[in-house]
Each structure stands twice: as structure tokens, then as C-alpha cells.
């Protein structure tokens, strides 16, 4: 038995070395995030911003305010949507309308439901009120810089009729769990996207931003086509590509507020992400084991009997992961958390990965759903 454990240890240690090289690759690719933060379009079409809301949440006012202060020299319509007349987010929208009297802001209160994905139902109601051809939708927990819209519209011009999305960083609240979520975004998710897109293994589409024209939205079936799907952003991206159009990542990074307050919130949120990815891209999800350098090195060291070589590999993986953090902190201009928390964050990520391999139910906005292999949601 010990013989086989040692051989297993050497095998896992070898994978950990490859994982360390993967992390080093992400360090070099992080420089691409510096690209043209202030790109401007050749012309400025009017734009409708679609903002589905669901009750109050941390930093909601600040996040929505950032869309009201865009440096964009053409008409902007902002359509906010709620599905409950008593939703406290309505008061925040009323405050924004008062503080920005020259901005075209509309609040849509519409209780119609078209499927199990209530956010998509909200978006269907909002699209009906859009005045302009260019649509830019984003989640309520996103904050942006003043030149965000210029850059997104410039990328949409270059997409030649396709759609545009953008990367996001984690913005932590002052608690441990929110900070851990933000670290997972900055030091796990972003490196994975950088490497995946560089190798042609990923063509992302994120709810942080989806920009497209009305004609393309109609050709992919409208928002109604996604009303029963959990990963509506992923499915919109896939539908755009299947229609023969490009899905482009704009050279701008926005900020996602990590609203988790407890360990339970963190686990449920990340399990939902991970199980969704497993069901939509099973092979890719299994292959993502290569991204867990530090936990793999720890397992290899334990199984191989604490060899000197195993210890050296562990040190190398830790150094590679710290290099990822250092590089992304410099490029993004923000730190998601202290270096001493990174090993805990990496072990937690590996635990979430293992937990995602089992089960087909998720919790989302206080309700439990079953997720079919094709991503269709049904109530538990």
C-alpha cells in the first residue's frame, strides 16, 4: 500500500509542477490587462443601459451611480427594472433620478415572469422599453469607471456585428468571507480566463457586461430564449457564436461587489458557479484541476512521505501563486486580500472544486433549483 501511495504522491507532485508553470504563464499574460483602458469609438451611437435589480444589496447606490456618471458624448438611457413594487431598490433609483435630472432614467416595475430565471424575466421587461439600438446590460453588483462606456462601444464597433463582454475584479466588503470571495475572483478566476483565452480554450461572456445590438439579440431568440437557463450570460455568448458572430472581451475591467457575509454564503455561491460550469463544460471543468497548484503540491508531499523534492515543489507552487497575486495587484491597481490568506483561499478553492463534482442542485437568491445537464433550471 505504501508503495502505491508513494507513486501516487509522485504523480500528484508532477501535476503540481505543471500547475506551477500554469500560474507562471498567468503572470506573463496579466500584462494584457493594461491594454487601452481609454479606447474611444470612431462614432458615438446612443446607448440603452439595462440594469435588472433585486432588492437592496451592499454598495448598490455606489454601483448604480457609476453608470450615471459616464463620460460619453451621446444620449444614454438607463432602464432599471424591479419585479416587486415594494422592492427597496426603487427608492435608490428615485434618488438617482433626483440627483441626475438631465439623465434619461426610467424605472420599470413589471411582475411578469417568463421562466425560472427571474433575472432574465426582468431583462425581457426592460428590453421592451429600450429606445436605442445599442444595448449594454450588466448586473446590479457591478461598478465602472467614467470611460467604461466609451471603451465598450469602441469594442462593439470592432466586433463587426458581434457582442462584447468584459472581465471583472472582486471588491471586498470589510469581512473575511467577502475578502476570500474577492481573492478567488482576482487570483483564481482572472488567471484562468487569461490562460484559457490565450490558448483558445475559452470564449467568455460575463454578466458584468454584455453589449450587443437589437438585431443580433433578435437573431439569437431574444432574451426569451434564456428564460429557463441558469447561466444566461454563458448561454448568450454561446448563442452569439453559434449565429456566426464574434464574442469580444473589451479592454476594460469593472468591479464586482462581493456581498457574502458568512461562510455559508461563500460556499453556496461558489458551489453554484462551479456546478454550473461542470454541467455546461464537463471536460473543461475536470481539466481545471490543473489550476490548483498549491493544494496539489500539499497532497503530493503528504502521499510521497514528505520528501525533499516534494517540499521543493510545494515551495515553488507557493512562490508561483504569490507571483500571480503580486502581478495582478500591480496591473489591476487593487489588492483583494493579504498574501497570508492566499494558501487558505487556494485550499478552499480546491474544496469547492471537489464538492462541485457531486450533486445537481444549487441555491440562488434564497431558492433551491435543480440544474439539468443542458443548464435548464427547475424548482427543487
C-alpha positions as CSV (number, residue, x, y, z in Angstrom):
1,X,0.0,0.0,0.0
2,X,2.8,2.4,0.9
3,X,4.4,1.7,-2.5
4,X,1.3,2.8,-4.3
5,X,0.8,5.8,-2.1
6,X,4.3,7.0,-2.9
7,X,3.8,6.6,-6.6
8,X,0.5,8.4,-6.4
9,X,2.4,11.2,-4.5
10,X,4.9,11.5,-7.3
11,X,2.2,11.6,-9.8
12,X,0.3,14.4,-8.0
13,X,3.6,16.2,-7.4
14,X,4.3,16.2,-11.2
15,X,0.8,17.6,-11.8
16,X,1.6,20.3,-9.2
17,X,4.7,21.3,-11.1
18,X,2.6,21.7,-14.3
19,X,0.2,23.7,-12.3
20,X,3.0,26.0,-11.1
21,X,4.0,26.5,-14.7
22,X,0.4,27.4,-15.5
23,X,0.5,30.0,-12.8
24,X,3.7,31.5,-14.2
25,X,2.0,31.7,-17.6
26,X,-0.8,33.7,-16.0
27,X,1.8,36.1,-14.5
28,X,3.1,36.9,-18.0
29,X,-0.4,37.1,-19.6
30,X,-1.6,39.6,-16.9
31,X,0.1,42.4,-18.8
32,X,-2.6,42.2,-21.4
33,X,-5.0,43.7,-18.8
34,X,-3.1,47.0,-19.2
35,X,-4.3,47.3,-22.8
36,X,-6.0,50.6,-23.9
37,X,-8.0,51.4,-20.9
38,X,-9.3,54.6,-22.6
39,X,-10.2,53.4,-26.1
40,X,-12.8,55.6,-27.8
41,X,-15.1,54.7,-30.7
42,X,-15.0,56.4,-34.1
43,X,-18.6,57.5,-33.6
44,X,-20.8,57.6,-30.6
45,X,-24.2,56.0,-31.0
46,X,-26.9,56.5,-28.4
47,X,-26.9,53.6,-25.9
48,X,-29.5,52.0,-23.6
49,X,-28.2,50.6,-20.4
50,X,-30.2,47.7,-18.9
51,X,-30.0,47.2,-15.1
52,X,-32.1,44.4,-13.6
53,X,-32.4,44.9,-9.8
54,X,-33.4,42.6,-7.0
55,X,-33.8,44.3,-3.6
56,X,-31.2,46.2,-1.8
57,X,-27.6,44.9,-1.5
58,X,-24.3,46.3,-0.2
59,X,-22.9,49.3,-2.2
60,X,-25.9,49.2,-4.6
61,X,-26.2,53.0,-4.6
62,X,-22.5,53.5,-5.4
63,X,-22.6,50.8,-8.1
64,X,-25.6,52.3,-9.9
65,X,-24.2,55.8,-9.5
66,X,-21.1,54.8,-11.5
67,X,-23.3,54.2,-14.6
68,X,-24.9,57.7,-14.1
69,X,-21.6,59.5,-14.4
70,X,-20.3,58.1,-17.7
71,X,-18.1,60.4,-19.9
72,X,-20.0,59.6,-23.1
73,X,-20.9,62.4,-25.6
74,X,-24.1,60.8,-26.9
75,X,-27.6,60.1,-25.4
76,X,-27.7,57.5,-22.7
77,X,-30.9,55.8,-21.5
78,X,-30.7,53.9,-18.2
79,X,-33.6,51.4,-17.7
80,X,-33.8,49.9,-14.2
81,X,-36.1,47.1,-13.5
82,X,-37.7,45.5,-10.5
83,X,-40.4,42.8,-10.2
84,X,-41.8,43.7,-6.8
85,X,-43.5,47.1,-6.3
86,X,-42.2,47.0,-2.7
87,X,-38.6,46.4,-3.7
88,X,-36.4,48.9,-1.7
89,X,-34.2,49.3,-4.8
90,X,-36.9,51.6,-6.1
91,X,-36.0,54.2,-3.6
92,X,-32.4,54.2,-4.8
93,X,-33.5,54.7,-8.4
94,X,-35.7,57.6,-7.3
95,X,-32.7,59.2,-5.6
96,X,-30.6,58.8,-8.8
97,X,-33.3,60.4,-10.9
98,X,-33.4,63.3,-8.4
99,X,-29.6,63.7,-8.4
100,X,-29.3,63.4,-12.2
101,X,-32.2,65.4,-13.6
102,X,-30.6,65.7,-17.1
103,X,-30.2,61.9,-17.5
104,X,-32.8,59.7,-19.1
105,X,-33.6,57.3,-16.3
106,X,-36.6,55.0,-16.2
107,X,-37.8,52.6,-13.5
108,X,-39.8,49.6,-14.9
109,X,-41.9,47.8,-12.3
110,X,-43.2,44.7,-14.0
111,X,-44.3,41.5,-12.3
112,X,-44.5,39.3,-15.4
113,X,-42.4,36.1,-15.1
114,X,-41.4,34.1,-18.3
115,X,-39.4,31.3,-16.8
116,X,-37.4,30.0,-13.8
117,X,-34.6,32.6,-14.3
118,X,-36.2,35.7,-12.8
119,X,-33.3,38.0,-13.8
120,X,-33.9,37.1,-17.4
121,X,-37.6,37.8,-16.9
122,X,-36.6,41.2,-15.6
123,X,-34.4,41.8,-18.7
124,X,-37.2,40.8,-21.0
125,X,-39.4,43.6,-19.5
126,X,-36.5,46.1,-19.8
127,X,-35.7,45.4,-23.4
128,X,-39.3,46.3,-24.3
129,X,-38.6,49.9,-23.0
130,X,-35.2,50.3,-24.7
131,X,-35.1,53.4,-27.0
132,X,-31.8,52.8,-28.7
133,X,-30.2,50.1,-30.9
134,X,-27.1,49.6,-28.8
135,X,-27.9,47.6,-25.6
136,X,-25.5,47.3,-22.7
137,X,-26.7,45.1,-19.8
138,X,-24.8,44.5,-16.6
139,X,-25.6,43.0,-13.1
140,X,-26.5,45.3,-10.2
141,X,-23.4,44.5,-8.3
142,X,-21.1,46.0,-10.9
143,X,-19.3,49.4,-10.7
144,X,-17.5,51.0,-13.6
145,X,-15.1,53.9,-14.3
146,X,-16.2,57.0,-16.2
147,X,-14.7,55.9,-19.5
148,X,-16.2,52.4,-19.4
149,X,-18.9,53.1,-22.0
150,X,-16.6,54.6,-24.5
151,X,-14.4,51.5,-24.4
152,X,-17.3,49.1,-24.6
153,X,-18.8,50.8,-27.5
154,X,-15.5,51.0,-29.3
155,X,-15.1,47.3,-28.8
156,X,-18.6,46.7,-30.1
157,X,-17.7,48.7,-33.3
158,X,-14.7,46.4,-33.8
159,X,-16.8,43.2,-33.2
160,X,-18.4,43.7,-36.6
161,X,-21.9,42.9,-35.6
162,X,-21.0,40.6,-32.7
163,X,-21.2,41.2,-28.9
164,X,-18.9,42.4,-26.2
165,X,-18.2,41.4,-22.6
166,X,-15.5,42.4,-20.0
167,X,-13.6,41.0,-17.1
168,X,-14.3,41.9,-13.5
169,X,-12.4,42.1,-10.3
170,X,-13.7,41.4,-6.8
171,X,-14.4,44.3,-4.5
172,X,-14.5,43.1,-0.9
173,X,-16.6,44.2,2.0
174,X,-14.9,44.5,5.4
175,X,-15.3,40.9,6.4
176,X,-13.3,37.7,5.9
177,X,-15.8,35.9,3.7
178,X,-16.2,38.7,1.2
179,X,-12.4,39.1,1.1
180,X,-12.0,35.4,0.3
181,X,-14.5,35.6,-2.5
182,X,-12.7,38.7,-3.9
183,X,-9.4,36.8,-3.7
184,X,-10.9,33.9,-5.6
185,X,-12.0,36.2,-8.4
186,X,-8.7,38.1,-8.7
187,X,-6.2,35.3,-8.1
188,X,-8.1,32.2,-9.4
189,X,-10.8,33.3,-11.9
190,X,-8.9,36.1,-13.7
191,X,-5.7,33.9,-14.3
192,X,-7.9,31.1,-15.6
193,X,-9.6,33.4,-18.1
194,X,-6.3,34.9,-19.2
195,X,-4.8,31.4,-19.8
196,X,-7.9,30.0,-21.3
197,X,-8.4,32.8,-23.8
198,X,-4.7,32.8,-24.7
199,X,-4.8,29.1,-25.5
200,X,-8.1,29.3,-27.4
201,X,-9.8,27.2,-24.8
202,X,-12.3,29.8,-23.6
203,X,-14.6,32.4,-25.3
204,X,-16.1,34.1,-22.2
205,X,-19.3,36.0,-21.8
206,X,-19.9,37.5,-18.3
207,X,-22.9,39.2,-16.7
208,X,-20.5,42.0,-15.7
209,X,-21.2,43.4,-19.3
210,X,-23.0,42.1,-22.3
211,X,-23.2,44.7,-25.1
212,X,-24.9,44.0,-28.4
213,X,-27.3,45.5,-30.9
214,X,-31.1,44.8,-31.0
215,X,-30.8,43.0,-34.3
216,X,-28.3,40.4,-33.0
217,X,-30.5,39.9,-29.9
218,X,-33.5,39.1,-32.1
219,X,-31.5,36.7,-34.2
220,X,-30.4,34.6,-31.2
221,X,-34.0,34.4,-30.0
222,X,-34.3,37.5,-27.8
223,X,-33.9,37.3,-24.0
224,X,-36.9,34.9,-24.0
225,X,-34.5,32.2,-25.3
226,X,-32.7,32.2,-22.0
227,X,-35.6,32.5,-19.5
228,X,-35.2,28.9,-18.1
229,X,-31.4,28.8,-18.1
230,X,-29.2,29.3,-15.1
231,X,-26.0,30.6,-16.8
232,X,-27.8,33.2,-19.0
233,X,-24.6,35.1,-19.7
234,X,-22.7,32.0,-20.8
235,X,-25.6,30.9,-23.0
236,X,-25.9,34.3,-24.6
237,X,-22.3,34.1,-25.5
238,X,-22.7,30.6,-27.0
239,X,-25.8,31.8,-29.0
240,X,-23.8,34.7,-30.4
241,X,-21.0,32.4,-31.5
242,X,-23.5,29.9,-33.0
243,X,-25.1,32.7,-35.0
244,X,-21.7,33.2,-36.7
245,X,-20.7,36.3,-34.8
246,X,-17.8,37.2,-32.5
247,X,-17.8,37.4,-28.8
248,X,-15.1,40.0,-27.9
249,X,-13.6,40.9,-24.5
250,X,-13.4,44.7,-24.1
251,X,-10.1,46.1,-22.8
252,X,-11.7,47.4,-19.6
253,X,-12.0,45.8,-16.2
254,X,-15.0,46.5,-14.0
255,X,-15.6,45.8,-10.3
256,X,-17.9,43.2,-8.8
257,X,-19.1,43.8,-5.2
258,X,-18.6,40.6,-3.2
259,X,-21.7,40.8,-0.9
260,X,-21.1,37.5,1.0
261,X,-21.3,37.9,4.8
262,X,-20.9,34.3,6.1
263,X,-19.0,31.1,5.3
264,X,-22.3,29.5,4.2
265,X,-22.9,32.4,1.7
266,X,-19.5,31.9,0.3
267,X,-19.8,28.1,-0.1
268,X,-23.3,28.2,-1.6
269,X,-22.3,31.0,-4.1
270,X,-19.1,29.3,-5.3
271,X,-20.7,25.8,-5.5
272,X,-23.4,27.3,-7.7
273,X,-20.7,28.7,-10.0
274,X,-18.7,25.5,-10.0
275,X,-21.6,23.1,-10.5
276,X,-22.9,25.2,-13.3
277,X,-19.5,25.1,-15.1
278,X,-19.3,21.3,-14.5
279,X,-22.7,20.8,-16.2
280,X,-22.1,23.1,-19.1
281,X,-18.5,22.2,-19.8
282,X,-17.7,18.9,-18.1
283,X,-14.4,18.2,-19.7
284,X,-13.2,21.7,-19.1
285,X,-14.2,21.5,-15.5
286,X,-12.3,18.3,-14.9
287,X,-9.4,19.8,-16.7
288,X,-9.4,22.8,-14.3
289,X,-7.8,20.6,-11.7
290,X,-4.6,21.8,-13.2
291,X,-5.3,25.3,-11.8
292,X,-5.0,24.1,-8.1
293,X,-1.2,24.2,-7.8
294,X,-0.8,24.6,-4.0
295,X,-3.3,22.0,-2.8
296,X,-1.9,19.5,-5.3
297,X,1.6,20.1,-4.1
298,X,0.4,19.6,-0.5
299,X,-1.3,16.3,-1.4
300,X,1.8,15.2,-3.3
301,X,4.0,16.0,-0.3
302,X,1.8,14.0,2.1
303,X,1.5,11.0,-0.2
304,X,5.1,10.8,-1.0
305,X,6.2,10.8,2.6
306,X,7.5,14.4,2.9
307,X,10.4,14.1,0.5
308,X,12.8,16.9,-0.1
309,X,11.7,17.1,-3.7
310,X,8.1,17.3,-2.7
311,X,8.9,20.1,-0.3
312,X,10.7,22.0,-3.0
313,X,7.7,21.6,-5.3
314,X,5.5,22.9,-2.6
315,X,7.8,26.0,-2.2
316,X,7.8,26.5,-6.0
317,X,4.0,26.4,-6.2
318,X,3.6,28.8,-3.3
319,X,6.1,31.2,-5.0
320,X,4.2,30.9,-8.3
321,X,0.9,31.7,-6.6
322,X,2.4,34.7,-4.7
323,X,3.8,35.9,-8.0
324,X,0.3,35.8,-9.5
325,X,-1.1,37.9,-6.7
326,X,1.8,40.4,-6.8
327,X,1.4,40.8,-10.6
328,X,-2.3,41.2,-10.7
329,X,-2.3,43.6,-7.8
330,X,0.1,45.8,-9.7
331,X,-1.8,45.5,-13.0
332,X,-5.3,46.0,-11.6
333,X,-4.2,48.6,-9.1
334,X,-6.0,46.9,-6.2
335,X,-5.4,44.1,-3.7
336,X,-8.2,41.7,-3.0
337,X,-6.6,40.5,0.2
338,X,-3.3,39.9,2.1
339,X,-0.7,37.4,0.9
340,X,-1.1,35.3,4.1
341,X,-4.7,34.4,3.2
342,X,-3.7,33.1,-0.2
343,X,-2.9,29.5,0.9
344,X,-6.3,29.3,2.7
345,X,-8.0,30.7,-0.4
346,X,-6.3,28.1,-2.6
347,X,-7.3,25.2,-0.3
348,X,-10.8,26.5,-0.2
349,X,-11.0,26.7,-4.0
350,X,-9.8,23.1,-4.2
351,X,-12.5,22.0,-1.7
352,X,-15.2,23.8,-3.8
353,X,-13.9,22.1,-6.9
354,X,-14.2,18.6,-5.2
355,X,-17.7,19.5,-3.9
356,X,-18.8,20.6,-7.4
357,X,-18.1,17.1,-8.8
358,X,-21.2,15.8,-6.9
359,X,-24.8,17.0,-6.8
360,X,-27.0,18.8,-9.2
361,X,-28.8,21.3,-7.1
362,X,-27.9,24.9,-6.3
363,X,-29.2,27.8,-4.2
364,X,-29.9,31.1,-5.9
365,X,-31.5,34.2,-4.4
366,X,-32.9,32.2,-1.5
367,X,-34.5,29.4,-3.6
368,X,-33.2,25.9,-4.4
369,X,-33.1,24.7,-8.0
370,X,-32.2,21.5,-9.9
371,X,-29.9,22.1,-12.9
372,X,-30.2,19.8,-15.9
373,X,-27.1,18.9,-18.0
374,X,-28.2,21.4,-20.6
375,X,-28.3,24.2,-18.0
376,X,-32.1,24.3,-17.7
377,X,-33.4,25.4,-14.2
378,X,-36.3,23.7,-12.4
379,X,-37.5,24.3,-8.9
380,X,-36.3,21.8,-6.3
